[in-house]
Amino acid sequence: MINYISRNGDVVVENERGEQLRGRDELSTVRNEWGHLMKNRAESRDIGTFVVEVKERFDPASDLHEKARAVLKRGLGDRMFAFAVLTRDDGKGFSIDGVAVLRDGAAERLTGDAKVSRIVEGRLNDEGREQSEPTSFRFTGYGNGTDYGTARLRDLVSRHDGAVYDEQGGAIVDGKQAGDVVQRKWRDGLHSRKPRDIMHVILSARAGTHIGAFHSAARDFLAQEFAGYRYVFSLHDPLKDPKLEEAGGKRPHVHVHAIVAMRSDAGHRIETTIPAFRRWRVTMADKARAYGINMEMTDRRERVSAPAYTKNQVRPTNRYGRTEHEGTSDAAQRRYDAKRSDEYSFPRTEPSRRYTEFAKNEWATLAAGNDDESVERFARSHIIRFESDTKSNDPRSPEVAGTESLRSQFMTHLVSLEKIVSRDEPMRQMSRSEFEAYEKHVETALFQAERVMPAAERATFDDIASAAREHVNVRRELMELHEQSGERPVGDGLKEGERDDANARWDEAVARHGRRTVEEANEVMLEVEHFREAIELADAAEINANKVSLQANLNLEMARAGELGAAGNSLIREIAEMDHDLRIAIEAAERLRERGSKMTSEREGTFVIQAVPAEKERGDQDGEPSRVRTEGEERRPTTDGTQPSLERISSGAGDTTRADPAQQRMPRLEEPQRETGERRDRERDDRER
């Protein structure tokens, strides 16, 4: 590990005494210094590789794989294994190459050595069997954990061109399936045990962070949290990393690797629990702020973000820039995709639900009590995340509504459709622009009805849709006949071509809602549709874009639209009838307005969340933590004139924030980013041009 973090001696390593170790000779002294702290416990033997030689003649027409499976069942008993068969040219037997889990269902564990090889061989050649020549069995290796098992099974598949079978006779055809077998079937039978004599800690900052400041902050963090323990650490500077980028070096962000001995000289052992990890993150953020780095601790429940994936669930596919991975199983791939795309993940346990509700209220407090419009929008965009997740789990929401609710909505849309294509209405003459607007009204009504159509109503809907479109076709023919005859439609005082479809829709909306209402709604909905289209293009890999950033911007614009709707913009509310996400945004804004009217100055003095630009919320590796200012904290000015940090006045025994998750630090919302607004303005100008 020290060779790894020092790039084989090319990067300086510092120990807990502040001594800098350079070169492999100086680094080699660490092992001797730490030797008395190591228990040198052996890893558990979870998986073994083996070779079996069967010297009996066999019928070439028989199922050789089934015969080999029976042989292994007799020798290995109730164990999971995978194997491949190799035949001899002379037909005098065959060999079996395989991988087996060394622990069986009754918890008997084989050691995978020569002694156990003889025991298994004895089972294959028991006295009751008649055979001309004995069958030989030997273990060729053993290892620990799913990583070892996956590597050995994939190697077996590769060497035998996919002709590999498991203990149940199922085929294992490629490396991905081999990984699935180990992760899904074998994992529970391993009960791996590894020595925990050292710990590898990685401290990471955003790209562009001051190198020297982060180095000093990391040094102070290690000195505080691991006082009395032995450790070494090194800083990997993206510009000075000797490791090539394609090999995993020159990461775009500065980070520190630390190797820590798990036991101190006094015999104390480091606590590695979730509360301890949380405390470390808080401490690291505190140290970073002391050196002018704007860093905060953020709990994923504060943004209902998806859980992180582990290194055992993914394998790297591209190491340029930010490493790209693929999942080792279907479940792991889903977890990886959810984290990278910043999907919502609502907690399921009761303590986490309480914590999330607390976080939601804090976002609401910030949104209702902040005079800065961009900070307010940023807070509302996070509230939408909570509201969207709540709606998706609410049995009353349209997505999960019962059949009766769906039928009610379906019938409502059919009534609207009937009004548009009423047969009682005279078939008056239309201009082309009027007809095109009319046709789109019909298609929109059909689309809305089909979205909520119960499965049992499919036949009815198809008949109605067919009749409606036939009615539209008749109107089209009538309109074209009048155009060919050169007649002007009755009541149309406009010259041909003077009003196009967009103008017709605009005039109609202005007539119904008023110009100011339409202009406000049009501006924000153009932004919403822009980011929605960009996300769709990114999903289809048609553009290269940061989906997390696009989603954050979309949330901001949806929050703006929701606020307009809550303020009474009738056009926004009309659009929300067919836009579920917009409806959620409006409901969230209305709830915030209700809460805002009930807020007291006493509550405002209890919690204050600072603002962080949307660009800060990039994902698990790039995101910066956050916190809440509680009673006993005051705002101190910073030296660089940017966002003030928060420092605790009272500390020591009275500090309860480490033990109480409800008092842990909440997402900090910093000075709203001018760059995002400027970029949005530039993009809007480009679209208008």
C-alpha positions as CSV (number, residue, x, y, z in Angstrom):
1,M,0.0,0.0,0.0
2,I,2.8,2.4,0.8
3,N,4.4,1.6,-2.5
4,Y,1.1,2.4,-4.2
5,I,0.5,5.8,-2.5
6,S,4.2,6.8,-3.0
7,R,4.1,5.8,-6.7
8,N,6.9,3.3,-5.9
9,G,9.0,6.0,-4.1
10,D,8.6,8.8,-6.6
11,V,6.1,10.8,-4.4
12,V,7.1,12.1,-0.9
13,V,5.4,10.3,2.0
14,E,5.0,12.0,5.4
15,N,4.5,10.1,8.7
16,E,2.7,11.1,12.0
17,R,5.8,12.7,13.3
18,G,6.1,15.1,10.3
19,E,9.1,13.3,8.9
20,Q,9.2,13.1,5.1
21,L,10.2,9.8,3.6
22,R,11.7,9.8,0.1
23,G,12.6,6.7,-2.0
24,R,12.1,3.1,-1.5
25,D,14.9,2.7,1.1
26,E,13.4,5.2,3.5
27,L,9.9,3.8,2.9
28,S,11.0,0.3,3.7
29,T,11.7,1.3,7.3
30,V,7.9,1.7,8.0
31,R,7.3,-2.0,7.9
32,N,9.8,-2.6,10.7
33,E,8.4,0.2,12.8
34,W,4.9,-1.1,12.5
35,G,5.7,-4.8,12.8
36,H,4.7,-5.1,16.5
37,L,1.2,-3.7,15.7
38,M,0.4,-6.4,13.1
39,K,-1.2,-9.6,14.3
40,N,-0.3,-11.3,11.0
41,R,-3.6,-13.1,10.9
42,A,-4.1,-15.3,7.9
43,E,-6.9,-14.6,5.5
44,S,-9.8,-17.1,5.4
45,R,-9.6,-19.6,2.6
46,D,-12.9,-19.1,0.7
47,I,-12.3,-20.4,-2.8
48,G,-10.0,-23.0,-4.2
49,T,-9.0,-24.0,-7.7
50,F,-8.5,-27.7,-8.5
51,V,-7.7,-30.3,-11.2
52,V,-9.2,-33.8,-11.4
53,E,-7.8,-36.6,-13.6
54,V,-10.3,-39.3,-14.4
55,K,-8.6,-42.3,-16.2
56,E,-11.7,-44.4,-16.9
57,R,-12.7,-44.9,-20.5
58,F,-15.8,-43.1,-21.5
59,D,-18.4,-43.3,-24.3
60,P,-17.8,-40.3,-26.7
61,A,-21.6,-40.2,-27.3
62,S,-22.4,-39.8,-23.6
63,D,-22.9,-36.5,-21.8
64,L,-19.4,-35.9,-20.6
65,H,-20.2,-32.7,-18.6
66,E,-22.9,-34.5,-16.7
67,K,-20.5,-37.4,-15.9
68,A,-17.9,-34.8,-14.7
69,R,-20.5,-33.1,-12.6
70,A,-21.4,-36.4,-10.9
71,V,-17.7,-37.0,-10.1
72,L,-17.3,-33.6,-8.5
73,K,-20.5,-34.0,-6.5
74,R,-19.1,-37.2,-5.1
75,G,-15.8,-35.6,-4.1
76,L,-16.8,-32.1,-3.0
77,G,-20.3,-32.8,-1.6
78,D,-22.7,-30.0,-1.0
79,R,-20.5,-27.2,-2.3
80,M,-20.9,-24.7,-5.1
81,F,-18.4,-25.1,-7.9
82,A,-17.8,-24.4,-11.6
83,F,-15.9,-26.7,-14.0
84,A,-14.7,-27.3,-17.5
85,V,-13.9,-30.7,-19.1
86,L,-10.9,-31.6,-21.2
87,T,-10.8,-34.9,-23.1
88,R,-7.8,-37.0,-24.0
89,D,-7.0,-37.8,-27.6
90,D,-6.7,-41.6,-26.9
91,G,-10.2,-41.7,-25.2
92,K,-8.7,-43.1,-22.0
93,G,-10.2,-40.6,-19.6
94,F,-10.6,-36.9,-19.2
95,S,-9.6,-34.1,-16.8
96,I,-11.6,-31.5,-15.0
97,D,-10.5,-28.0,-14.4
98,G,-12.5,-26.1,-11.8
99,V,-13.1,-23.5,-9.1
100,A,-15.0,-24.4,-5.8
101,V,-16.3,-22.6,-2.7
102,L,-14.5,-24.3,0.2
103,R,-17.3,-24.0,2.7
104,D,-20.4,-26.2,2.3
105,G,-24.0,-25.8,3.5
106,A,-23.2,-27.4,6.9
107,A,-20.3,-24.9,7.5
108,E,-17.6,-27.5,6.9
109,R,-14.7,-25.6,5.4
110,L,-11.9,-27.3,3.3
111,T,-8.5,-25.7,3.6
112,G,-7.5,-26.2,-0.1
113,D,-4.1,-27.7,0.7
114,A,-2.4,-31.0,0.0
115,K,-3.9,-32.7,3.1
116,V,-7.4,-31.9,2.1
117,S,-6.6,-32.9,-1.5
118,R,-5.9,-36.4,-0.3
119,I,-9.2,-36.5,1.6
120,V,-11.2,-35.5,-1.4
121,E,-9.3,-38.0,-3.5
122,G,-10.2,-40.7,-1.0
123,R,-13.9,-39.9,-1.5
124,L,-13.6,-40.3,-5.2
125,N,-11.8,-43.6,-4.8
126,D,-13.8,-45.2,-2.0
127,E,-13.5,-48.9,-1.6
128,G,-17.0,-49.6,-2.7
129,R,-16.3,-48.5,-6.3
130,E,-15.0,-50.7,-9.1
131,Q,-12.5,-48.8,-11.3
132,S,-9.5,-49.8,-13.3
133,E,-7.3,-46.8,-12.3
134,P,-7.8,-44.4,-9.4
135,T,-9.0,-40.8,-10.0
136,S,-6.6,-38.1,-8.8
137,F,-7.6,-34.8,-7.2
138,R,-5.5,-31.9,-6.2
139,F,-6.1,-28.3,-5.2
140,T,-3.9,-25.9,-7.2
141,G,-4.6,-22.7,-5.2
142,Y,-6.9,-20.9,-2.8
143,G,-7.8,-17.3,-2.0
144,N,-10.1,-15.0,-0.2
145,G,-13.2,-13.1,-1.1
146,T,-15.3,-12.3,-4.1
147,D,-12.5,-10.5,-5.9
148,Y,-10.4,-13.7,-5.9
149,G,-13.4,-15.9,-6.9
150,T,-14.4,-13.6,-9.7
151,A,-10.9,-13.4,-11.1
152,R,-10.5,-17.2,-11.0
153,L,-13.9,-18.0,-12.5
154,R,-13.4,-15.5,-15.3
155,D,-10.0,-16.9,-16.0
156,L,-11.6,-20.4,-16.3
157,V,-14.2,-19.2,-18.7
158,S,-11.6,-17.4,-20.8
159,R,-9.3,-20.5,-21.0
160,H,-12.1,-22.8,-22.0
161,D,-14.0,-20.5,-24.4
162,G,-17.1,-20.4,-22.3
163,A,-17.6,-24.2,-22.0
164,V,-18.0,-23.9,-18.2
165,Y,-20.8,-25.3,-16.1
166,D,-21.8,-24.9,-12.4
167,E,-22.8,-27.6,-9.9
168,Q,-26.4,-27.5,-11.1
169,G,-25.4,-28.0,-14.8
170,G,-26.0,-24.4,-15.8
171,A,-23.7,-22.9,-18.5
172,I,-21.4,-19.9,-17.7
173,V,-20.6,-18.4,-21.1
174,D,-18.8,-15.1,-20.4
175,G,-17.0,-13.0,-17.9
176,K,-20.1,-10.9,-17.0
177,Q,-22.0,-14.1,-16.1
178,A,-19.1,-15.4,-14.1
179,G,-19.1,-12.2,-12.0
180,D,-22.9,-12.6,-11.5
181,V,-22.4,-16.1,-10.3
182,V,-19.8,-15.1,-7.7
183,Q,-21.7,-12.0,-6.5
184,R,-25.2,-13.5,-6.4
185,K,-24.7,-17.2,-5.6
186,W,-21.3,-17.7,-4.0
187,R,-21.0,-14.5,-1.9
188,D,-23.2,-15.7,1.0
189,G,-21.3,-19.0,1.3
190,L,-17.8,-17.3,1.6
191,H,-17.9,-15.8,5.2
192,S,-14.7,-14.1,4.3
193,R,-12.3,-13.0,7.0
194,K,-9.5,-10.6,6.3
195,P,-6.9,-9.1,8.6
196,R,-7.7,-5.5,9.6
197,D,-4.2,-4.4,10.7
198,I,-4.2,-1.2,8.5
199,M,-6.7,1.1,7.0
200,H,-6.6,3.1,3.7
201,V,-8.2,6.5,3.9
202,I,-8.7,8.8,0.9
203,L,-9.3,12.6,1.3
204,S,-10.5,14.3,-1.8
205,A,-11.2,17.9,-2.8
206,R,-12.8,19.5,-5.9
207,A,-10.7,20.2,-9.0
208,G,-9.0,23.6,-8.7
209,T,-8.6,23.4,-4.9
210,H,-5.4,25.1,-3.7
211,I,-2.8,22.3,-3.3
212,G,-0.9,23.6,-0.4
213,A,-4.0,24.5,1.6
214,F,-5.5,21.1,1.1
215,H,-2.2,19.4,2.1
216,S,-2.2,21.3,5.4
217,A,-5.8,20.6,6.1
218,A,-5.3,16.9,5.5
219,R,-2.3,16.9,7.8
220,D,-4.3,18.6,10.6
221,F,-7.2,16.2,10.1
222,L,-5.0,13.1,10.5
223,A,-3.3,14.6,13.5
224,Q,-6.6,15.2,15.3
225,E,-8.5,12.0,14.4
226,F,-5.6,9.5,14.6
227,A,-3.6,11.0,17.5
228,G,-1.6,8.2,19.1
229,Y,-1.8,6.0,16.0
230,R,0.9,5.4,13.4
231,Y,0.2,6.6,9.9
232,V,1.8,7.8,6.7
233,F,0.2,9.9,3.9
234,S,1.0,11.4,0.5
235,L,-0.6,14.0,-1.6
236,H,-1.3,13.3,-5.3
237,D,-1.1,16.5,-7.2
238,P,-2.7,16.2,-10.7
239,L,0.1,18.2,-12.3
240,K,3.0,16.3,-10.7
241,D,1.6,12.7,-10.5
242,P,4.2,10.4,-12.2
243,K,1.6,7.8,-13.0
244,L,0.1,8.1,-16.4
245,E,-3.5,9.1,-16.9
246,E,-4.5,5.9,-18.8
247,A,-3.1,3.9,-15.8
248,G,-5.2,5.7,-13.3
249,G,-2.9,8.6,-12.4
250,K,-3.2,12.4,-12.9
251,R,-6.7,12.5,-11.5
252,P,-8.4,15.8,-12.2
253,H,-8.8,16.6,-8.5
254,V,-6.2,16.8,-5.7
255,H,-6.4,14.1,-3.1
256,V,-4.5,12.5,-0.2
257,H,-3.9,8.9,0.5
258,A,-3.3,7.8,4.1
259,I,-2.3,4.4,5.5
260,V,-3.2,4.1,9.2
261,A,-2.3,1.3,11.7
262,M,-5.5,0.1,13.2
263,R,-3.9,-0.4,16.7
264,S,-2.0,2.1,18.7
265,D,1.1,1.4,20.7
266,A,-1.2,1.4,23.8
267,G,-3.4,-1.3,22.3
268,H,-6.4,0.9,21.5
269,R,-8.2,0.1,18.2
270,I,-9.7,2.6,15.8
271,E,-13.5,2.7,15.7
272,T,-14.8,2.1,12.2
273,T,-18.5,2.7,12.4
274,I,-20.8,4.9,10.4
275,P,-21.0,7.6,13.2
276,A,-17.2,7.6,13.2
277,F,-17.0,8.1,9.5
278,R,-19.5,10.9,9.8
279,R,-17.3,12.6,12.4
280,W,-14.3,12.3,10.2
281,R,-16.0,14.0,7.4
282,V,-17.1,16.8,9.7
283,T,-13.6,17.2,11.0
284,M,-12.1,17.3,7.5
285,A,-14.5,20.0,6.4
286,D,-13.7,22.0,9.5
287,K,-10.0,21.8,8.8
288,A,-10.4,22.7,5.2
289,R,-12.4,25.8,6.0
290,A,-9.7,26.9,8.4
291,Y,-7.4,27.1,5.4
292,G,-9.8,28.9,3.2
293,I,-11.3,26.0,1.3
294,N,-15.1,26.1,1.1
295,M,-15.9,22.5,2.1
296,E,-18.9,21.2,4.0
297,M,-20.1,17.7,5.1
298,T,-23.3,16.6,3.3
299,D,-25.4,13.6,4.2
300,R,-27.0,12.0,1.1
301,R,-30.3,12.0,2.9
302,E,-30.3,15.8,2.8
303,R,-30.7,15.6,-1.0
304,V,-32.4,12.2,-1.1
305,S,-29.5,11.0,-3.2
306,A,-28.8,7.5,-4.3
307,P,-26.4,5.4,-2.1
308,A,-22.8,5.0,-3.2
309,Y,-21.5,2.0,-5.0
310,T,-18.5,0.0,-3.7
311,K,-15.3,-1.0,-5.5
312,N,-16.5,-4.6,-5.5
313,Q,-19.7,-3.7,-7.4
314,V,-17.9,-2.1,-10.4
315,R,-14.9,-2.5,-12.6
316,P,-13.2,0.4,-14.4
317,T,-13.6,0.7,-18.2
318,N,-12.0,4.1,-18.8
319,R,-9.5,5.9,-16.5
320,Y,-9.3,9.2,-18.4
321,G,-10.4,12.1,-16.2
322,R,-13.1,10.8,-13.9
323,T,-13.0,7.0,-14.1
324,E,-15.9,5.3,-15.8
325,H,-17.1,1.9,-14.6
326,E,-19.5,-0.9,-15.3
327,G,-21.3,-3.0,-12.8
328,T,-20.2,-6.5,-12.0
329,S,-23.9,-7.6,-12.0
330,D,-27.2,-6.2,-13.1
331,A,-28.0,-5.0,-9.6
332,A,-24.6,-3.3,-9.3
333,Q,-25.0,-1.6,-12.7
334,R,-28.4,-0.2,-11.5
335,R,-26.7,1.1,-8.4
336,Y,-23.9,2.6,-10.3
337,D,-26.2,4.3,-12.9
338,A,-28.4,5.7,-10.1
339,K,-25.4,7.3,-8.3
340,R,-23.9,8.7,-11.5
341,S,-27.2,10.2,-12.7
342,D,-28.0,11.6,-9.2
343,E,-31.3,9.8,-9.0
344,Y,-33.6,10.3,-6.0
345,S,-33.5,7.6,-3.3
346,F,-35.9,8.0,-0.5
347,P,-34.9,6.4,2.8
348,R,-36.8,3.4,4.1
349,T,-35.8,3.1,7.8
350,E,-37.6,5.1,10.4
351,P,-34.5,7.0,11.7
352,S,-33.5,8.0,8.2
353,R,-37.1,9.1,7.4
354,R,-37.1,11.4,10.5
355,Y,-33.7,12.8,9.4
356,T,-35.0,13.4,5.9
357,E,-38.1,15.1,7.2
358,F,-35.9,17.4,9.3
359,A,-33.7,18.2,6.2
360,K,-36.8,19.0,4.2
361,N,-38.0,21.4,6.8
362,E,-34.6,23.1,6.8
363,W,-34.7,23.6,3.0
364,A,-38.2,25.0,3.5
365,T,-36.9,27.4,6.2
366,L,-34.2,28.6,3.9
367,A,-36.5,29.1,0.9
368,A,-39.1,31.0,2.9
369,G,-36.8,33.2,4.8
370,N,-34.1,34.2,2.3
371,D,-34.2,37.5,0.3
372,D,-31.8,36.3,-2.4
373,E,-33.9,35.0,-5.3
374,S,-31.3,32.6,-6.6
375,V,-30.7,31.1,-3.1
376,E,-34.4,30.7,-2.7
377,R,-34.7,28.9,-6.1
378,F,-31.8,26.6,-5.2
379,A,-33.6,25.6,-2.0
380,R,-36.8,25.1,-3.8
381,S,-35.1,22.9,-6.3
382,H,-34.1,20.6,-3.5
383,I,-37.6,20.6,-2.0
384,I,-38.8,19.4,-5.4
385,R,-36.5,16.4,-5.0
386,F,-38.3,15.5,-1.7
387,E,-41.7,16.2,-3.1
388,S,-41.2,14.1,-6.2
389,D,-40.0,11.2,-4.2
390,T,-43.0,11.6,-1.8
391,K,-45.4,11.7,-4.7
392,S,-43.9,8.6,-6.3
393,N,-44.5,6.7,-3.1
394,D,-48.0,8.1,-2.5
395,P,-50.7,5.7,-3.6
396,R,-52.8,8.8,-4.4
397,S,-50.4,10.1,-7.1
398,P,-51.3,9.6,-10.8
399,E,-48.5,7.2,-11.3
400,V,-49.7,4.7,-8.7
401,A,-53.4,5.6,-8.6
402,G,-55.9,2.8,-8.6
403,T,-58.0,1.8,-11.6
404,E,-61.0,4.0,-10.5
405,S,-58.8,7.1,-10.3
406,L,-57.3,6.4,-13.7
407,R,-60.8,5.9,-15.1
408,S,-62.0,9.2,-13.7
409,Q,-59.1,11.1,-15.3
410,F,-59.6,9.2,-18.5
411,M,-63.3,10.2,-18.7
412,T,-62.4,13.8,-17.9
413,H,-60.1,14.0,-20.9
414,L,-62.7,12.4,-23.1
415,V,-65.2,15.0,-22.2
416,S,-62.7,17.7,-23.2
417,L,-62.1,15.9,-26.5
418,E,-65.9,15.8,-27.1
419,K,-66.1,19.5,-26.7
420,I,-63.3,20.1,-29.2
421,V,-64.8,17.8,-31.9
422,S,-68.5,18.2,-31.1
423,R,-70.7,17.1,-33.9
424,D,-73.3,19.7,-33.0
425,E,-70.8,22.5,-33.9
426,P,-71.3,23.8,-37.4
427,M,-68.5,22.8,-39.7
428,R,-67.4,26.4,-40.3
429,Q,-64.6,27.4,-42.6
430,M,-61.1,27.6,-41.2
431,S,-57.9,29.3,-42.3
432,R,-54.8,27.0,-42.4
433,S,-53.4,28.5,-39.2
434,E,-56.7,28.0,-37.4
435,F,-56.9,24.4,-38.7
436,E,-53.4,23.5,-37.6
437,A,-54.1,24.9,-34.1
438,Y,-57.3,22.9,-34.0
439,E,-55.6,19.7,-35.1
440,K,-53.0,20.1,-32.4
441,H,-55.7,20.6,-29.8
442,V,-57.3,17.3,-30.8
443,E,-54.0,15.4,-30.7
444,T,-53.1,16.9,-27.3
445,A,-56.5,15.8,-25.9
446,L,-56.0,12.3,-27.3
447,F,-52.5,12.1,-25.8
448,Q,-53.7,13.2,-22.4
449,A,-56.4,10.6,-22.4
450,E,-54.1,7.8,-23.5
451,R,-51.6,8.6,-20.7
452,V,-54.2,7.7,-18.0
453,M,-56.2,5.2,-20.0
454,P,-57.0,2.0,-18.0
455,A,-56.0,-1.2,-19.9
456,A,-59.7,-2.3,-20.1
457,E,-60.6,0.9,-22.0
458,R,-58.2,0.3,-24.9
459,A,-60.8,-0.8,-27.4
460,T,-63.1,2.1,-26.5
461,F,-60.3,4.6,-26.8
462,D,-59.1,3.3,-30.2
463,D,-62.7,3.8,-31.5
464,I,-62.9,7.3,-30.1
465,A,-59.4,8.3,-31.4
466,S,-60.3,6.9,-34.9
467,A,-63.5,8.9,-35.0
468,A,-61.8,12.1,-33.8
469,R,-59.1,11.9,-36.4
470,E,-61.6,11.2,-39.1
471,H,-63.5,14.4,-38.1
472,V,-60.2,16.3,-38.3
473,N,-59.5,14.9,-41.8
474,V,-62.9,16.1,-43.0
475,R,-62.1,19.6,-41.7
476,R,-58.7,19.4,-43.5
477,E,-60.4,18.6,-46.8
478,L,-62.9,21.4,-46.3
479,M,-60.0,23.9,-45.6
480,E,-58.0,22.7,-48.6
481,L,-61.1,23.0,-50.9
482,H,-61.6,26.6,-49.9
483,E,-57.9,27.4,-50.4
484,Q,-58.1,25.9,-54.0
485,S,-61.2,27.9,-54.8
486,G,-59.4,31.1,-53.6
487,E,-62.2,31.9,-51.1
488,R,-61.4,33.6,-47.9
489,P,-62.9,31.8,-44.8
490,V,-65.8,33.5,-43.2
491,G,-64.8,35.8,-40.3
492,D,-61.1,35.7,-41.2
493,G,-60.0,39.3,-41.9
494,L,-56.3,38.4,-42.1
495,K,-54.3,38.0,-45.2
496,E,-53.0,34.5,-46.0
497,G,-49.7,33.7,-44.3
498,E,-50.0,36.7,-42.0
499,R,-50.5,34.5,-38.9
500,D,-48.6,31.2,-38.5
501,D,-49.4,28.5,-36.0
502,A,-47.1,29.9,-33.3
503,N,-48.7,33.3,-33.5
504,A,-52.2,31.8,-33.4
505,R,-51.3,29.9,-30.2
506,W,-49.7,33.0,-28.7
507,D,-52.7,35.2,-29.5
508,E,-55.1,32.6,-28.1
509,A,-53.1,32.4,-24.9
510,V,-52.9,36.1,-24.5
511,A,-56.6,36.5,-25.0
512,R,-57.3,33.9,-22.2
513,H,-54.6,34.7,-19.7
514,G,-53.2,38.2,-20.4
515,R,-49.9,39.2,-22.0
516,R,-47.9,39.5,-18.9
517,T,-49.0,36.1,-17.6
518,V,-48.1,34.5,-20.9
519,E,-44.7,36.2,-21.2
520,E,-43.7,35.1,-17.7
521,A,-44.9,31.5,-18.2
522,N,-43.3,31.3,-21.7
523,E,-39.9,32.4,-20.4
524,V,-39.6,29.9,-17.7
525,M,-41.2,27.0,-19.7
526,L,-38.7,27.6,-22.5
527,E,-35.9,27.0,-20.0
528,V,-37.6,23.9,-18.6
529,E,-38.0,22.4,-22.0
530,H,-34.5,23.3,-23.0
531,F,-33.0,21.4,-20.1
532,R,-35.4,18.5,-20.5
533,E,-34.4,18.1,-24.2
534,A,-30.7,18.3,-23.2
535,I,-31.1,15.6,-20.6
536,E,-32.9,13.4,-23.2
537,L,-30.1,14.0,-25.7
538,A,-27.5,13.1,-23.0
539,D,-29.4,9.9,-22.2
540,A,-29.3,9.0,-25.9
541,A,-25.5,9.8,-26.0
542,E,-26.2,12.4,-28.8
543,I,-24.5,15.1,-26.9
544,N,-21.6,15.1,-24.3
545,A,-23.0,16.8,-21.3
546,N,-22.9,16.6,-17.5
547,K,-26.3,15.2,-16.6
548,V,-26.0,16.1,-13.0
549,S,-25.5,19.7,-13.9
550,L,-28.4,19.6,-16.4
551,Q,-30.7,18.1,-13.8
552,A,-29.7,20.7,-11.2
553,N,-30.5,23.5,-13.7
554,L,-33.8,21.8,-14.5
555,N,-34.7,21.6,-10.9
556,L,-34.0,25.4,-10.5
557,E,-36.2,26.2,-13.5
558,M,-39.0,23.9,-12.2
559,A,-38.8,25.7,-8.9
560,R,-39.2,29.0,-10.7
561,A,-42.2,27.7,-12.6
562,G,-43.7,26.2,-9.4
563,E,-43.4,29.6,-7.7
564,L,-45.2,31.3,-10.7
565,G,-48.0,28.7,-10.5
566,A,-48.3,29.1,-6.8
567,A,-48.5,32.9,-7.2
568,G,-51.5,32.5,-9.5
569,N,-50.1,32.3,-13.1
570,S,-53.1,30.7,-14.8
571,L,-51.1,29.5,-17.9
572,I,-48.6,27.7,-15.7
573,R,-51.5,26.0,-13.9
574,E,-53.1,25.0,-17.2
575,I,-49.8,23.4,-18.4
576,A,-49.5,21.6,-15.0
577,E,-52.7,19.7,-15.8
578,M,-50.7,17.6,-18.2
579,D,-47.2,18.0,-16.7
580,H,-46.9,15.9,-13.5
581,D,-43.5,17.3,-12.5
582,L,-44.8,20.9,-12.9
583,R,-47.8,20.1,-10.8
584,I,-45.5,18.7,-8.0
585,A,-43.4,21.9,-8.2
586,I,-46.5,24.1,-7.8
587,E,-47.8,22.0,-4.8
588,A,-44.3,22.3,-3.2
589,A,-44.3,26.1,-3.7
590,E,-47.8,26.4,-2.2
591,R,-46.8,24.4,0.9
592,L,-43.7,26.6,1.3
593,R,-45.9,29.7,1.1
594,E,-48.1,28.3,3.9
595,R,-45.1,27.5,6.0
596,G,-43.5,30.9,5.4
597,S,-46.6,32.7,6.8
598,K,-46.3,30.7,10.0
599,M,-42.6,31.1,10.6
600,T,-41.4,32.8,13.7
601,S,-38.3,34.8,14.4
602,E,-37.4,32.3,17.1
603,R,-37.2,29.5,14.6
604,E,-35.1,31.6,12.2
605,G,-32.6,32.2,15.0
606,T,-32.2,28.5,15.6
607,F,-31.0,27.2,12.2
608,V,-29.4,29.1,9.3
609,I,-28.4,27.2,6.2
610,Q,-25.8,29.0,4.0
611,A,-26.1,28.9,0.2
612,V,-24.0,26.8,-2.1
613,P,-24.1,27.2,-5.9
614,A,-25.9,24.4,-7.9
615,E,-22.5,23.6,-9.4
616,K,-21.4,22.3,-6.0
617,E,-23.9,19.4,-6.3
618,R,-22.1,17.2,-8.8
619,G,-22.3,13.7,-7.4
620,D,-20.5,11.5,-4.9
621,Q,-16.9,12.3,-5.8
622,D,-17.2,16.0,-6.7
623,G,-19.8,17.2,-4.3
624,E,-18.8,19.2,-1.3
625,P,-20.2,18.6,2.2
626,S,-22.5,21.0,4.0
627,R,-23.6,22.0,7.5
628,V,-26.1,23.9,9.6
629,R,-25.3,26.7,12.0
630,T,-26.9,25.8,15.4
631,E,-27.2,27.7,18.6
632,G,-23.8,28.6,20.0
633,E,-22.2,29.3,16.6
634,E,-21.5,32.6,15.0
635,R,-20.6,33.8,11.6
636,R,-16.9,34.8,11.2
637,P,-15.6,36.8,8.2
638,T,-13.2,35.2,5.9
639,T,-10.0,36.7,4.7
640,D,-10.7,36.4,1.0
641,G,-14.0,38.2,1.1
642,T,-16.1,35.2,-0.1
643,Q,-18.7,33.2,1.8
644,P,-18.1,33.4,5.5
645,S,-17.6,30.0,7.3
646,L,-19.1,29.0,10.5
647,E,-17.1,28.4,13.7
648,R,-18.3,26.9,16.9
649,I,-17.8,29.1,20.0
650,S,-18.6,26.4,22.6
651,S,-16.9,23.1,22.2
652,G,-15.9,20.1,24.3
653,A,-18.4,18.2,26.4
654,G,-21.2,20.4,25.3
655,D,-20.9,19.4,21.7
656,T,-23.7,17.0,20.9
657,T,-23.8,17.3,17.1
658,R,-21.6,14.2,16.7
659,A,-24.0,11.9,18.4
660,D,-27.3,13.4,17.2
661,P,-27.9,13.1,13.4
662,A,-30.6,15.7,13.6
663,Q,-28.0,18.2,14.6
664,Q,-25.4,17.2,12.0
665,R,-24.5,19.6,9.4
666,M,-27.0,20.3,6.7
667,P,-26.4,21.1,3.0
668,R,-24.8,24.6,2.9
669,L,-26.1,26.8,0.1
670,E,-23.4,29.3,-0.7
671,E,-23.4,32.5,-2.7
672,P,-25.5,31.8,-5.8
673,Q,-23.4,31.2,-8.8
674,R,-23.1,34.0,-11.3
675,E,-21.5,31.7,-13.8
676,T,-24.6,29.5,-14.0
677,G,-26.8,32.5,-14.7
678,E,-24.4,33.9,-17.2
679,R,-24.1,30.6,-19.0
680,R,-27.9,30.2,-19.0
681,D,-28.2,33.7,-20.5
682,R,-25.7,32.9,-23.2
683,E,-27.5,29.7,-24.1
684,R,-30.8,31.6,-24.3
685,D,-29.2,34.2,-26.6
686,D,-27.8,31.4,-28.8
687,R,-31.3,29.8,-29.1
688,E,-32.9,33.1,-29.9
689,R,-30.3,33.7,-32.7
